[in-house]
């Protein structure tokens, strides 16, 4: 028995791993719309979370800049202007980084801690693969439409757990299969 995903013409799907086949039936329209909405919600939530973190980091950086000595702040702002210019070079970007490090090093420890905390959250967000979000939807699809997958994603094969395109591929398959047989279905 080979491992993999098999899409059937009648609209069903089989996923095989560890000598077991997990069968998915076809969703009803209401279920298909629900899963489509869930994909959008997962993607939107990830985008919103990242935007909120970026905004929080910008606010923490701005608080540090506002509290900085005017000379340090002025040096940073000048370097930032040059680094954002259309003809900016790597040297301009490096100058901004150096200027920021001086502003940051001189900042109040509480302001630095707030900035560092948000940077740590951004790092954690970036290190969390999108498949950790999409795999929950895959699990839900299998639970609602067929044979439930193992509860712990660690028990799934990597090719299944890390395929962020799988929910969309399943929905696309169900949207196009099966076509009705006979003259109206053109099969």
ZISUL-V624253 format. One line per field, one symbol per residue. psi: psi as a letter, one per 20 degrees, with the letter a starting at -180 (. if undefined). burial: 1 if it has 24 or more other ideal C-beta (glycine too) atoms within 12 Angstrom, else 0. Layout:
# ZISUL-V624253
psi->???
burial->???
This chain:
# ZISUL-V624253
psi->pqqapopqhjirppppqlkqppppapqrgggghghghhggggggggggggghggghggghghggghiqqhgggggghghgghhiqhkqrhhgghgggggghggghiqphhggggghghhhhgggghioqhhhghhhggggghghicpprpgohiiqqhhghjniigghgghgghhiqqqqrahhik.
burial->0000100000111110100001010110000100110110010001000000100010011011100100011011001100100000000000110011001100100011011001000100100001101111111111011100100000011001101101101110110010000000000
